[in-house]
Amino acid sequence: MPAQLTPEDVRLAVRAVVVHTAEEWPTGPLCRNDGASYPCRLHRWGRRVLETHGLNERQIDAVIRHGNPFVHVPFPFTATEPSRQQAPRVVPPGARPTAAGRPVTPPVTAPRWPRAS
């Protein structure tokens, strides 16, 4: 394992734990990717890197359940990252805001004719 983690190490570790997950077989759990006994070498390496990066077991399991090997894990990872405040949306004049904050265009005053097909 590298002495200092880079963003590429974290990206590869996420891919390793997602791609090398367990698959149940009659002989027991095997790695879905290479058929080795679970957890395989790459899955163990990925977990160690993500734990070193600051993720706990529950967060790593959530990344695995997400199932996307390209999911973004912030670098550097801080579990207590402050929540970002979104800037208020500006509604153009004449538009009405909806419950979700998206503006609704005003109704068209002139009739719209169907296109000729």
Long-range contacts (C-beta under 8 A, 24 or more apart in sequence): 1-45, 1-48, 1-49, 1-52, 5-49, 5-52, 5-53, 7-75, 9-49, 10-49, 10-50, 10-53, 10-73, 10-75, 10-77, 11-70, 11-73, 12-46, 12-49, 13-45, 13-46, 13-47, 13-49, 13-50, 13-53, 14-46, 14-50, 14-63, 14-69, 14-70, 14-71, 14-73, 15-46, 15-69, 15-70, 16-42, 16-43, 16-45, 16-46, 16-49, 17-43, 17-46, 17-47, 17-50, 17-60, 17-63, 17-64, 18-63, 18-64, 18-66, 18-67, 18-68, 18-69, 18-71, 19-69, 20-46, 21-64, 53-77, 54-78, 54-79
